[in-house]
Amino acid sequence: MTQVTSTLRRATVLVRDMDRSLAFYQGVFGLTEYAELIVDMDRVPLFPVGPEPHKGNGRFVILKGENALVGMLGLMEMRDPPLPEPSHDVKRLGIGSVALVLSTSDAKAAAKAVEELGGSILMPVAEARNLGDENGDFIPARLFMAQDPDGYFLEVFEPTD
């Protein structure tokens, strides 16, 4: 079998309110827009989102950090028809949950912005160690855990070495 190499370029999460999510991720983490498009669900009938049949449209925005091609975050809002509320408790992680890990230059400022922009802090900023160097070793960091306005789990750290 041929060895395949890969790079994770983007993770995409479904959101309830695109404008609120954009304000959150741009305001907390300084992410900027890479691309935006309206997705016509008639053109992607096998995309497994929302109720059957796959009709309507969604707004899709990709945000980027310092690297324009790696570590991007896609936000997808289904607008017509909107998605129903999740059937599981988003405050408890389990199979199918998403955990986003982000590094920041200022953990205390980011934690404050999380609360100001509609998220919630699950664990306040603390001195810790986190996986974070090129060899997979722990580094000293300021770390906090939070949820974004849609309930996605966020682990946020600021390298301090």
Protein Blocks (a to p, Z undefined) as FASTA:
>chain_A
ZZdddddfbdcdddfblmlmmmmmmmmnopacfbdcdddfklmmmbcgdjdddedjdddd
ddddfblkgopacddddfbdcddddfbdfkbgcehiacdddddfblklmmmmmmmnopac
fbdcddddddfbfnopacdddddddddfkopacdddddfZZ
